[in-house]
Amino acid sequence: MESKVFSKTQKIIIVIIAAAVFVLPFFFKGASLEAVTDGVFLAVLALQAAIDALTMKIYRGLNLLLLVAAVLSALVTSSLHLPERLIGAAIVSLPMLALSVMIGAFGMGDVKLCAVIGFFLGWQKMLAAFFFAVMVAGITAAIARLLRKNGERMPFVPYLAFGTAAAYAVGGYLIEAYTVLLFG
């Protein structure tokens, strides 16, 4: 396996981003155990995204750490029930799995990571997270296509991480607004 050595600047940027993402839950949940577990999840996800962006690799150990953080979050959070989390784990990851098997659209690391993110967010915010991720990835891919050769692979975890953070921060508001729009 090829090893990628990160420069000092890259390491500093990664730590700053992870630290900034870690504090995000404290703005929404105050100083609480729930904010700590959610902050750990988001910080590790930011680390996984940075590694994927730089190396096109997803580390199983970090996915396992994300799963542990998601389970701990579930244990200290009463706002999401287990069925919502289990549906969240499947609602995006199963279609991604099908696309991976049929046409190789995603790597298996992306599929597994989506399942963990879905368990962490629940099904409604997972749909919002995936929507954000696909929209930003699509715009980025269109721009990249204009600027460089076609067919270049793109890491997807940075977009999943962005979508997760966005859904975590504003997903509830969007879901509420969408529900009001649909049902009055």
Buried (B, 14 or more C-beta within 10 A) or exposed (E): EEEEEBEEEBEEEBBEBBEEBBEBBBEEBEEBEBBBBBBBBBBBBBBBBBBBBBBBBBBEEBBEBBBBBBBBBBEEBEEBEEEBBBBBBBBBBBBBBEEBEEEEBBBEBBBBBBBBBBBBBBBBBBBBBBBBBBBBBEEEBEEEEEEEEEEEEEBBBBBBBBBBBBBBBBBBEBBEEEEEEEEE
